[in-house]
Amino acid sequence: MQEDIVLRHLKTIPEMRSMQEVEQSVWKMESPVPIHQTLTVAKNGGILIGAFHGEEMVGMLYSFPGFLNGQVYLCSHMMGIKSGWRHRGIGERLKRAQAEAALAHGYRLITWTYDPLETANGYLNVGKLGVVCSTYIEDCYGDMPDQLNQGLPSDRFQVEWWIDQDRPPLPQGDEQDLLRWQLTAGGLPQPVQVVDNIPDAQILSVAVPAYFQDIKQKDMELAKAWRQATRQVFTRSFAAGWAVAGFRCHRGEPVHEYLLVQRRLLSLPQAPWQKGE
Ligand SMILES: CC(C)(COP(=O)(O)OP(=O)(O)OC[C@H]1O[C@@H](n2cnc3c(N)ncnc32)[C@H](O)[C@@H]1OP(=O)(O)O)[C@@H](O)C(=O)NCCC(=O)NCCS
């Protein structure tokens, strides 16, 4: 926990400008969200929070109202922490402050997308916050030119964070893995086999590489193979009624694991975008 980091809800034009600087620093993007847009969101039910070290904004979170199939929810579009400030709990604090403010506004569902192969996000979202996911979007945003995303289809999990209830614990029972992997001669994890038929089990696990950006830098073909293999297992298992509801973090190991259960066992409402599916 960072005692010297203070969180503040963002409202002013200078704060929106600082938010743009964080965006540019995190994604190395040319065009951050315009100030006329972020300011309007802040005045109309959005939740924008900055993490400050003194006067410097080192992290930000940007969310706005969503409305679909008669249901209102909070759409959390971006969270970024400047690189020297990551992995110190700031992201988790921002998300928890967002949930608290969202409940006070009357929201009960927060959604956002993230790349399931980015395991710091996976661990934070699924492992620590307790989101669930049964929506996989292939190439969600098309080609993305920024530094973190370039070179691969922008596949995303669309997660559900039901903030007025805890995610139920995983059932006890046997577990089967859906994706086999091995180490390459260079010591990078490589997917070798996707299980064809979903086995009969209480829990399914899916291995994902622990350092995906490292793989992208060293071996783009291998990164593509991970994208392809995980796309296949997640789309298949979600279509068969499974949902991601756990994350097993193996610190220092080459892969972590997502854990899936039958969605009906979670007793959660349907997400608005799943209605009519
Ligand atoms: C994703 C991001 C916002 C998380 O913020 P953060 O402040 O680093 O998050 P936290 O420290 O609260 O939580 C991250 C956890 O993942 C762990 N972690 C770090 N690297 C990891 C990895 N490769 N695999 C798994 N877990 C990892 C951290 O140790 C931490 O867990 P701990 O508190 O138990 O030690 C930040 O890394 C970031 O800005 N990334 C780039 C932009 C991005 O991807 N944004 C999200 C999509 S919009």
Ligand as a Chemical Component Dictionary entry (heavy atoms), coordinates in Angstrom:
data_LIG
# 
_chem_comp.id                   LIG 
_chem_comp.type                 NON-POLYMER 
_chem_comp.pdbx_formal_charge   0 
_chem_comp.three_letter_code    LIG 
# 
loop_
_chem_comp_atom.comp_id 
_chem_comp_atom.atom_id 
_chem_comp_atom.alt_atom_id 
_chem_comp_atom.type_symbol 
_chem_comp_atom.charge 
_chem_comp_atom.model_Cartn_x 
_chem_comp_atom.model_Cartn_y 
_chem_comp_atom.model_Cartn_z 
_chem_comp_atom.pdbx_ordinal 
LIG C1  C1  C 0 -2.766 -2.904  -15.359 1  
LIG C2  C2  C 0 -2.312 -1.805  -14.420 2  
LIG C3  C3  C 0 -3.311 -0.661  -14.493 3  
LIG C4  C4  C 0 -2.319 -2.387  -12.997 4  
LIG O1  O1  O 0 -1.967 -1.375  -12.071 5  
LIG P1  P1  P 0 -0.987 -1.687  -10.848 6  
LIG O2  O2  O 0 -0.965 -0.514  -9.952  7  
LIG O3  O3  O 0 0.281  -2.166  -11.381 8  
LIG O4  O4  O 0 -1.831 -2.895  -10.161 9  
LIG P2  P2  P 0 -1.683 -3.518  -8.697  10 
LIG O5  O5  O 0 -0.303 -3.298  -8.180  11 
LIG O6  O6  O 0 -2.813 -3.049  -7.855  12 
LIG O7  O7  O 0 -1.972 -5.062  -8.996  13 
LIG C5  C5  C 0 -1.191 -5.774  -9.925  14 
LIG C6  C6  C 0 -0.858 -7.144  -9.353  15 
LIG O8  O8  O 0 -0.338 -7.945  -10.404 16 
LIG C7  C7  C 0 0.912  -8.505  -9.990  17 
LIG N1  N1  N 0 1.715  -8.719  -11.181 18 
LIG C8  C8  C 0 2.687  -7.945  -11.700 19 
LIG N2  N2  N 0 3.166  -8.487  -12.853 20 
LIG C9  C9  C 0 2.474  -9.621  -13.053 21 
LIG C10 C10 C 0 2.472  -10.613 -14.061 22 
LIG N3  N3  N 0 3.315  -10.545 -15.107 23 
LIG N4  N4  N 0 1.595  -11.650 -13.955 24 
LIG C11 C11 C 0 0.751  -11.720 -12.902 25 
LIG N5  N5  N 0 0.687  -10.804 -11.915 26 
LIG C12 C12 C 0 1.535  -9.765  -11.995 27 
LIG C13 C13 C 0 1.461  -7.465  -9.045  28 
LIG O9  O9  O 0 2.480  -8.008  -8.245  29 
LIG C14 C14 C 0 0.197  -7.086  -8.285  30 
LIG O10 O10 O 0 -0.138 -8.084  -7.332  31 
LIG P3  P3  P 0 0.271  -7.991  -5.745  32 
LIG O11 O11 O 0 -0.299 -6.685  -5.251  33 
LIG O12 O12 O 0 -0.401 -9.178  -5.143  34 
LIG O13 O13 O 0 1.754  -8.019  -5.717  35 
LIG C15 C15 C 0 -0.880 -1.293  -14.763 36 
LIG O14 O14 O 0 0.005  -2.376  -14.774 37 
LIG C16 C16 C 0 -0.798 -0.565  -16.121 38 
LIG O15 O15 O 0 -0.933 0.647   -16.179 39 
LIG N6  N6  N 0 -0.562 -1.339  -17.214 40 
LIG C17 C17 C 0 -0.502 -0.755  -18.562 41 
LIG C18 C18 C 0 -1.861 -0.265  -19.069 42 
LIG C19 C19 C 0 -2.943 -1.309  -19.012 43 
LIG O16 O16 O 0 -2.760 -2.445  -19.392 44 
LIG N7  N7  N 0 -4.153 -0.905  -18.509 45 
LIG C20 C20 C 0 -5.279 -1.795  -18.323 46 
LIG C21 C21 C 0 -6.161 -1.895  -19.509 47 
LIG S1  S1  S 0 -6.943 -0.358  -19.903 48 
# 
loop_
_chem_comp_bond.comp_id 
_chem_comp_bond.atom_id_1 
_chem_comp_bond.atom_id_2 
_chem_comp_bond.value_order 
_chem_comp_bond.pdbx_ordinal 
LIG C1  C2  SING 1  
LIG C2  C3  SING 2  
LIG C2  C4  SING 3  
LIG C2  C15 SING 4  
LIG C4  O1  SING 5  
LIG O1  P1  SING 6  
LIG P1  O2  DOUB 7  
LIG P1  O3  SING 8  
LIG P1  O4  SING 9  
LIG O4  P2  SING 10 
LIG P2  O5  DOUB 11 
LIG P2  O6  SING 12 
LIG P2  O7  SING 13 
LIG O7  C5  SING 14 
LIG C5  C6  SING 15 
LIG C6  O8  SING 16 
LIG C6  C14 SING 17 
LIG O8  C7  SING 18 
LIG C7  N1  SING 19 
LIG C7  C13 SING 20 
LIG N1  C8  SING 21 
LIG N1  C12 SING 22 
LIG C8  N2  DOUB 23 
LIG N2  C9  SING 24 
LIG C9  C10 SING 25 
LIG C9  C12 DOUB 26 
LIG C10 N3  SING 27 
LIG C10 N4  DOUB 28 
LIG N4  C11 SING 29 
LIG C11 N5  DOUB 30 
LIG N5  C12 SING 31 
LIG C13 O9  SING 32 
LIG C13 C14 SING 33 
LIG C14 O10 SING 34 
LIG O10 P3  SING 35 
LIG P3  O11 DOUB 36 
LIG P3  O12 SING 37 
LIG P3  O13 SING 38 
LIG C15 O14 SING 39 
LIG C15 C16 SING 40 
LIG C16 O15 DOUB 41 
LIG C16 N6  SING 42 
LIG N6  C17 SING 43 
LIG C17 C18 SING 44 
LIG C18 C19 SING 45 
LIG C19 O16 DOUB 46 
LIG C19 N7  SING 47 
LIG N7  C20 SING 48 
LIG C20 C21 SING 49 
LIG C21 S1  SING 50 
# 
